[in-house]
Amino acid sequence: MTDYIPDLYWDATYAIAMALIEHYPELSPEDVGLQELAELVQNLPGFKDDPDLVNDQILLDIQTVWYEEATTL
């Protein structure tokens, strides 16, 4: 049985944040810059969106949710 990997798009902030926690447990969201975050997201399994559609606000939203979820686990 294989694990289900959902398709990820830039607007799936929560799903992306949870995938970041799962795939990069050694990283702390406050230590990741926006350019690095964009690259990490694009390298997640299931990421399907156009890299050119991202902007700083989307990345900040993802980083905020990532931080909030990572600090409550």
Buried (B, 14 or more C-beta within 10 A) or exposed (E): EEEEEEEBBBEBBEBBBBBBBEEBEEBEBEEBEBEEBBEBBBEBEBBEBEEEEBEEEBBEBBBEBBBEBBEEE
